[in-house]
Amino acid sequence: MNRTKTYTLCLTALFTALICVLAQVQIPLGPVPFTMAMFAFFLTGAMLPPVWALAAGVAYLLLGCAGLPVFAGFSGGVGILLGPTGGYILGYPLMAMIAAFGVFRRGFVWQVVGMVLGMAICYAVGTAWFMVQSGSGLAQSLTLCVIPFVLPDLVKAVLATALARTLRRRAPALFKI
């Protein structure tokens, strides 16, 4: 394994750990808590290439499935993914990967567009799963699980993009992958 792959693996592990920590910062709002996991996945997508952003998200899922308390509220286990919010958690890695595709276009606008598209995919997967698990209709599911989160998640996307750009500018050697 060459230095670049080893370095990228280490960064991927670092971002997986960051996701695990930030997922614990939460405000319970109802069936879907407000967490900083979305910000962590946005930042992961902004800092890693698409495949590695996906890998960090999958590693997070695998840690949680193994029973480690990495999901919101220090929870873990496959049961969380099978619960009403499991679709959102499953959508996070896809969101990070899609966001990363936008980031590697290099323009701030493309980066935010990538984040928003990733967020839309995460919302779609999560809302569909919530509807199946809860028996709720689309309008009720959107009202409970999406509408209250859109504005805060857009702010997280912009902040993650700005933070990533600052980190890349201030420490270019650390994030040259």
N, C-alpha and C positions, 0 to 999 in steps of 0.2 A: 504494500500500500504506500503510495507516495505522500509527501507532506500535505499536498492540497486536499486529498481525500481525508486524511487524518484530521486536519484542521477543520474541514467542513463537518465531519462527524462530531467533533468536539463542540462546534457552534450549534449543531443540531441538538445535541444533548443539553447544552446550556439553555436553548430556547424551549425545549421540552420541560426543563425544570422551572423556567419562568412561567410557563403556562400552568403548571401544577400549583405554583404559589399564588398567582393572580386569580386563579379560579376560586380561591378561598375568600377573596374579597367580595362580599355580596351584601345586597339589601333584599330581603324577601319581600316581593310585591304581590304574590299570588302563586298561581301554578308554575310560573317561570320566574326564578329569581333574577334580579339585576346583578350581574357579576362583571368582573374585569377580565373574564376569560376571553371575551370577544376582543378586547384591546390586546391581550397577549397574542392571540392568533393573528390579528392585524399586524402587529409588530413582527411576528415571525414571518409572515408573508412579505413584509417590507424589507427584511434583512437577509433572508435566505433565498436561494434559487428555488423555483417551483417544486421540483422533486424533493428537495430537502425540507421545504416547508411542509409538504405533505407528510414526509417521514416523521417530522417532529410531532405533527398532529396524530399520526397513527401510533407513535410511541406513547403519547399521552393516553390514547384510548386503550392500548394494551395494558398499560400500568393500572388504569382504572378497572379494566375487566379482570385483571389478576387479583383484584380486591384491595389494592392500595387506595387510601382515602384521598384521591386527587381530584375527584369531581366536586362541584360546589357543596359547601357544608361538610367538608371532610368525609364525603361518602365515596364508596367504590363498589365494584361488583357489576356483573352483567345485568343484574336487576335494574340498575339505574338506567342503562341504555334501553331496556325494555319498557320503562315507565314513560309517562306522558312527555317528559322533556328530553328523552333519549334521542329523538331525531335532530334536535338542535346540536347536541353534543356530537352526533355522528356527522353533522354538516360542517363542523368547525374545520377539520382537515382539508376538505374541499375548498372551503372559503379561503384558507391560507394559501393554498396552491393557486387559486384563481387570482388572488390579490398579488401574489408574487409575479404572475405573468404581466400584470399591469406595471409593477415596479420596474421590471427589467426593460420597459419601454423608455424609462428614464425621465419623462416629464412629470411634473407634479400633478397635472390634470389627469394624465394616463394612470398615475398611481392611485389617485382617489377613485377614478372610474373602475379600476381593478378591484379596489376594496368594496365599492358599492355593488358590483356584480357578484363578488364573492358573498357579500352579506345577503343579497337576494337569493342566492342558491341555498345558503344556510337557512334562511327563513322558509323557503319553499319546502325543503326536506323536513325541517322541524315542525312546521305547521301541518303538513300532510300526516306525519307520524302522530302529532297531538290529536288530530281529528280522529284517527283510527283508534287511538288508545282511550280517548275521552268520550267518543260518540258525539262530539260537538260539531256543529255546522261550520262552514267556512267563515261566515261573518262573526260568529262568537269566538272562534279560534283566533282570527285576526285581531279582534278587540282585546282578547286576553293576552296574546302571546307576541304580537308584532307591533301594533300601533303604539303602545307605551314605550317601545324600545327603539323605534326608528331614529328619532332625533338624538338620543344619547349615543346610539351606535354610530351614527354619522359623525358625531363629535369625536368619538374614539378613533374612527378611521382617519380623520384629518390629523388628530394628535399623534397617532402612530406613524403616519406618513411624515409629519414634520420632525418627530423624534428620530426616525430612521435616517432622514436626510441630514440631520444635524450630526448624528453618530458617524455616518459615512464621511461627512466633510471633516469632522474633527479627528477621526481616527481611521483614515482611509486604509492603512496597512492591516488593521484588525479585521476589516470586513471586505477584503478583496478576495472574493471566491468566484 
